[in-house]
């Protein structure tokens, strides 16, 4: 098989160009190029090394470089090598610049500046880590979002993703036979969202989890399909009782679940 190469060049962390590349590649079945990440490229010397790497492994180039001189070196170098070179942010930046009638600043890494928004995200992450799995219940009212659900419905990773968007998120497990904490039932500020999953898939995830921690022994209610069905139904009834929206995460990625929660949260704050 012919090896396909793709070079992702950025003057910052490379997160943006990497996300764009992945969003595009999923549209092509069977195409999985070897990725070469070139990050924090901010000098001409560094860019020359990038071009040497592209020459050694020719392939498509996607870049997010804002410095005009470096862009010229990269684009001209790719032209000579005969490889496509795509500035992934240019259409958006130039369209917005024309619409807002402002000058493009051309400074790399501005999205990662240590500004108030950055520290707000750090604060949100600290909150998530100290309010995971029902901890510090007395402080639940400080949350923006509280996720509830039975075990293994992706509450924790969803909270962490939300924290990266600046959302203070806590999560509280719904456990059979255990009443919900009073702090949760008396919330006045946060949006409460229930997460659920198809029982058969939930059993599979739980069994895999137990095997990972070397506890895959006898069958218990935790992994018994009928018990799990009742557990999921009980959790749905609780969410219905308190009028909490429920999201089925069975076929959703963490990103998709978080996007839905953020839509609910926007409506909640505007109500």
NORWO-V225372 format. One record per pair of residues at least 12 apart in sequence whose C-alpha atoms are under 10 Angstrom apart, sorted by sequence separation. I is the first residue (numbers start at 0). J is the second residue. If there is no record, write none. Layout:
# NORWO-V225372
((I	J) (I	J))
This chain:
# NORWO-V225372
((7	19) (37	49) (62	74) (74	86) (126	138) (130	142) (133	145) (146	158) (157	169) (158	170) (171	183) (206	218) (7	20) (36	49) (60	73) (126	139) (133	146) (145	158) (155	168) (157	170) (170	183) (209	222) (246	259) (6	20) (20	34) (35	49) (60	74) (132	146) (133	147) (144	158) (154	168) (155	169) (246	260) (5	20) (37	52) (126	141) (127	142) (130	145) (131	146) (132	147) (154	169) (155	170) (206	221) (245	260) (70	86) (126	142) (154	170) (155	171) (205	221) (206	222) (244	260) (17	34) (35	52) (60	77) (144	161) (154	171) (205	222) (206	223) (35	53) (59	77) (132	150) (143	161) (154	172) (202	220) (204	222) (17	36) (58	77) (123	142) (202	221) (203	222) (244	263) (16	36) (57	77) (123	143) (152	172) (169	189) (171	191) (173	193) (201	221) (202	222) (35	56) (65	86) (150	171) (151	172) (168	189) (170	191) (172	193) (201	222) (202	223) (203	224) (47	69) (50	72) (54	76) (58	80) (59	81) (60	82) (61	83) (62	84) (63	85) (64	86) (132	154) (143	165) (144	166) (145	167) (146	168) (147	169) (148	170) (149	171) (150	172) (167	189) (168	190) (169	191) (170	192) (171	193) (202	224) (13	36) (33	56) (35	58) (40	63) (41	64) (46	69) (50	73) (53	76) (54	77) (57	80) (58	81) (59	82) (60	83) (61	84) (62	85) (63	86) (64	87) (65	88) (131	154) (132	155) (143	166) (144	167) (145	168) (146	169) (147	170) (148	171) (149	172) (150	173) (168	191) (170	193) (199	222) (201	224) (202	225) (12	36) (13	37) (14	38) (34	58) (38	62) (40	64) (41	65) (42	66) (45	69) (46	70) (49	73) (50	74) (53	77) (57	81) (58	82) (59	83) (60	84) (61	85) (62	86) (63	87) (64	88) (65	89) (131	155) (142	166) (143	167) (144	168) (145	169) (146	170) (147	171) (148	172) (149	173) (150	174) (198	222) (199	223) (200	224) (202	226) (12	37) (13	38) (33	58) (34	59) (35	60) (36	61) (37	62) (38	63) (39	64) (41	66) (43	68) (44	69) (47	72) (50	75) (51	76) (54	79) (57	82) (58	83) (59	84) (60	85) (61	86) (62	87) (63	88) (64	89) (130	155) (142	167) (143	168) (144	169) (145	170) (146	171) (147	172) (148	173) (149	174) (198	223) (199	224) (202	227) (5	31) (6	32) (11	37) (12	38) (13	39) (32	58) (34	60) (42	68) (43	69) (46	72) (47	73) (50	76) (54	80) (57	83) (58	84) (59	85) (60	86) (61	87) (62	88) (63	89) (141	167) (142	168) (143	169) (144	170) (145	171) (146	172) (147	173) (148	174) (149	175) (198	224) (199	225) (201	227) (202	228) (3	30) (4	31) (5	32) (6	33) (7	34) (8	35) (9	36) (10	37) (11	38) (12	39) (13	40) (32	59) (42	69) (43	70) (46	73) (49	76) (50	77) (53	80) (54	81) (60	87) (61	88) (62	89) (128	155) (131	158) (141	168) (142	169) (198	225) (201	228) (3	31) (4	32) (5	33) (6	34) (7	35) (8	36) (9	37) (10	38) (11	39) (12	40) (41	69) (54	82) (127	155) (130	158) (131	159) (139	167) (141	169) (142	170) (198	226) (199	227) (2	31) (3	32) (4	33) (5	34) (6	35) (7	36) (8	37) (9	38) (10	39) (11	40) (40	69) (43	72) (47	76) (53	82) (127	156) (139	168) (140	169) (198	227) (199	228) (2	32) (3	33) (4	34) (5	35) (6	36) (7	37) (8	38) (9	39) (10	40) (11	41) (43	73) (46	76) (50	80) (128	158) (139	169) (197	227) (198	228) (201	231) (1	32) (2	33) (3	34) (4	35) (5	36) (6	37) (7	38) (8	39) (9	40) (10	41) (127	158) (128	159) (138	169) (139	170) (197	228) (198	229) (8	40) (9	41) (10	42) (126	158) (127	159) (139	171) (147	179) (196	228) (198	230) (126	159) (127	160) (136	169) (198	231) (124	158) (125	159) (127	161) (128	162) (135	169) (136	170) (197	231) (198	232) (123	158) (124	159) (127	162) (134	169) (136	171) (196	231) (10	46) (123	159) (124	160) (126	162) (133	169) (134	170) (147	183) (195	231) (124	161) (125	162) (130	167) (131	168) (132	169) (133	170) (134	171) (157	194) (194	231) (195	232) (8	46) (65	103) (66	104) (67	105) (123	161) (124	162) (130	168) (131	169) (132	170) (133	171) (145	183) (65	104) (66	105) (123	162) (124	163) (127	166) (130	169) (131	170) (132	171) (133	172) (154	193) (195	234) (20	60) (65	105) (66	106) (122	162) (123	163) (124	164) (126	166) (127	167) (128	168) (129	169) (130	170) (131	171) (132	172) (133	173) (154	194) (194	234) (195	235) (8	49) (20	61) (64	105) (65	106) (66	107) (120	161) (121	162) (122	163) (123	164) (124	165) (126	167) (127	168) (128	169) (130	171) (131	172) (132	173) (145	186) (152	193) (153	194) (154	195) (193	234) (194	235) (7	49) (19	61) (20	62) (64	106) (65	107) (120	162) (121	163) (123	165) (124	166) (125	167) (126	168) (127	169) (140	182) (152	194) (153	195) (193	235) (6	49) (64	107) (65	108) (119	162) (120	163) (121	164) (122	165) (123	166) (124	167) (125	168) (126	169) (127	170) (137	180) (139	182) (140	183) (146	189) (151	194) (152	195) (153	196) (6	50) (17	61) (63	107) (64	108) (119	163) (120	164) (121	165) (122	166) (123	167) (124	168) (136	180) (137	181) (138	182) (139	183) (142	186) (144	188) (145	189) (146	190) (147	191) (148	192) (149	193) (150	194) (151	195) (152	196) (193	237) (194	238) (16	61) (17	62) (119	164) (120	165) (122	167) (123	168) (136	181) (137	182) (138	183) (140	185) (141	186) (143	188) (144	189) (145	190) (146	191) (147	192) (148	193) (149	194) (150	195) (151	196) (152	197) (175	220) (193	238) (6	52) (16	62) (17	63) (117	163) (119	165) (120	166) (121	167) (123	169) (136	182) (137	183) (139	185) (140	186) (141	187) (142	188) (143	189) (144	190) (145	191) (146	192) (147	193) (148	194) (149	195) (150	196) (175	221) (192	238) (193	239) (6	53) (15	62) (16	63) (117	164) (118	165) (119	166) (120	167) (133	180) (135	182) (136	183) (139	186) (140	187) (141	188) (142	189) (143	190) (144	191) (145	192) (146	193) (147	194) (148	195) (149	196) (191	238) (5	53) (15	63) (116	164) (117	165) (119	167) (139	187) (140	188) (141	189) (142	190) (143	191) (144	192) (145	193) (146	194) (147	195) (148	196) (201	249) (4	53) (13	62) (14	63) (116	165) (139	188) (140	189) (142	191) (152	201) (193	242) (200	249) (6	56) (13	63) (133	183) (139	189) (140	190) (151	201) (191	241) (192	242) (193	243) (194	244) (195	245) (196	246) (197	247) (199	249) (200	250) (5	56) (6	57) (150	201) (151	202) (175	226) (191	242) (192	243) (193	244) (194	245) (195	246) (196	247) (197	248) (198	249) (4	56) (5	57) (6	58) (7	59) (8	60) (9	61) (10	62) (11	63) (149	201) (152	204) (175	227) (191	243) (192	244) (193	245) (194	246) (195	247) (196	248) (197	249) (3	56) (4	57) (5	58) (6	59) (7	60) (8	61) (9	62) (10	63) (11	64) (151	204) (152	205) (190	243) (191	244) (192	245) (193	246) (194	247) (195	248) (196	249) (197	250) (2	56) (3	57) (4	58) (5	59) (6	60) (7	61) (8	62) (9	63) (10	64) (11	65) (150	204) (151	205) (175	229) (176	230) (190	244) (191	245) (192	246) (193	247) (194	248) (195	249) (196	250) (2	57) (3	58) (4	59) (5	60) (6	61) (7	62) (8	63) (9	64) (10	65) (150	205) (175	230) (194	249) (196	251) (2	58) (3	59) (4	60) (5	61) (6	62) (7	63) (8	64) (9	65) (10	66) (174	230) (175	231) (151	208) (173	230) (184	241) (173	231) (175	233) (179	237) (10	69) (174	233) (175	234) (173	233) (174	234) (173	234) (172	234) (194	256) (173	237) (8	73) (41	107) (20	87) (40	107) (193	260) (19	87) (39	107) (192	260) (19	88) (39	108) (191	260) (16	86) (190	260) (16	87) (150	221) (192	263) (15	87) (16	88) (191	263) (192	264) (15	88) (190	263) (191	264) (190	264) (189	264) (190	265) (190	266) (191	267) (7	84) (190	267) (6	84) (7	85) (8	86) (149	227) (189	267) (190	268) (188	267) (189	268) (150	230) (188	268) (149	230) (150	231) (148	230) (149	231) (148	231) (149	233) (149	234) (148	234) (149	235) (147	234) (148	235) (148	237) (147	237) (148	238) (147	238) (161	253) (160	253) (161	254) (164	257) (154	248) (159	253) (160	254) (12	107) (13	108) (152	247) (153	248) (157	252) (158	253) (161	256) (166	261) (10	106) (11	107) (12	108) (147	243) (152	248) (153	249) (157	253) (160	256) (161	257) (10	107) (11	108) (146	243) (148	245) (152	249) (156	253) (157	254) (160	257) (161	258) (164	261) (9	107) (10	108) (11	109) (12	110) (147	245) (148	246) (156	254) (157	255) (159	257) (160	258) (166	264) (9	108) (11	110) (12	111) (146	245) (153	252) (154	253) (157	256) (158	257) (161	260) (11	111) (153	253) (157	257) (161	261) (156	257) (157	258) (153	256) (157	260) (146	260) (144	260) (144	261) (144	263) (144	264) (143	264) (144	267) (143	267) (143	268))
